[in-house]
Amino acid sequence: MSLRNLAWKGLIIMGVNEGFKKYVINQLSLGIPIEHKAMFGGVGLYSNALFFALIANATLYFKVDDSNRADFTEAGTEPFRPYDDERAMNYYEVPADVLEDSDQLERWSKKALDVARSKKQNR
């Protein structure tokens, strides 16, 4: 399916800020191995082949479930909404203070990796 067809279906085509992408990858790499792949104009982030995060525009989102969602809601962040309606995905915005603190970022990223690992095992 082309990007144009996806846009007609209500998908918001993402972009990514290259400077932000480099910053995020550098920050995450301090605690875990990181691979990245382009996707719909954004970036998918993987560690040991587990898709656990994404970058859209200048925002980092981590994978969530009931085990870590409260961390994000208590921080006041919002879920990723790639469509032009209220549908949300199980990814939440990482708070700026977490992104800037390598120790916190490592803890939060490991929780997101645990979610990704759990989802993969339950397939």
N, C-alpha and C positions, 0 to 999 in steps of 0.2 A: 504494500500500500504506500502510495507516495505521501510526502509531507503535506502536500496540498489537500489530498483527500482526508488526511487526519485532521487538518485545520477545519475542514467542513464538518467533521463529526464533533466538533467542540473541543478538541485538544488544543491547548495553548502551546505553541511552538516556543521552546525555551531557548535561551541564549546563555552564554557563560562569559564572565569577566575573566580574561586570561591571567591577570595579576592575582585575582582572588583565588583562582584555581591553583596556581603555583604556591600561594601562601598556605592554602588548606592542605595540599599534598605534603608540603614541607612540615607543617605542624603535625599531621597524622603520622608521618614517617618517623617521628621521634620516638613513637611508642609501638608501632606495629608495621609490618610490611604492607605496602600499598601498591596496587595496580589501578589504572584508570582507563576507561573506554568512553568514547563519544557515544551519545545516545540522544536522538531528537533535539540536537542543539545544546544539550546539557552534557553532564559527565557522570558516568556511573563509577563508583569507587568500590574496589574489591580488596579483600585481604585473604590470602590463601584460597582463592577461587570462590569466596563468599561475598555476594553482593550485599553490602550493608549500609551504603550511603550514596547520596547523589548531590550534585551541585547544579542548581538552576539559577541563572542570572548571577547574582552575587550572594547566594544563600546556600549554606550547607544543611542537608537534612540527613538524619539518622533513622534507620529502621526501628520501629517500635512494636510492642505488643503490650499485654497487661503487666508484664514484668518491669518495664521501664517507662511506660507512658506518663506516669505521675511525675517523673523527673521533669518532663517537658511541660506538662500543664502547670505544675507549680512554678516553673520559671516563666510562665506566660507566653510560651511560643505556640505557633500555629502549625497545623499539619500541611503537608504538601498537597496542593490542589492544582493538578495539571489541566483540568477542564474548566471551561468558562461557566461552570455552575458550582454548586456546593459540595460535589463529590470530593472526598479526600482519600489519599492513600495512606498506608501505614508507615509514613515517614514524617518526622517532625523537625522543625527548624532547630538547629543547635544554637543555644544562646551565645552571644558574642563573648561574654566573660569566660565561658567554657572553652571556646575556640582559642582564646588568647592565653589560657593557662594549660600548659602541656600535661601536667599531672591530672587535672580534671578531664581534659580531652581524652587522655588515655583510658581513664575509668569509663567515661561515657561511650567511647568507641568500642571498648570490650563488651559492654552491655549490648550494644547494637549488633556486634558480631555474634554474641550468644543468641540473640533473637534470630538472626539469619541462619545460624547453625541449627537451631530448633526447628525452624520452618523447613529447612532442607531435609532433616531427618524424618519429619512427619509427612513427607510426600509419599 
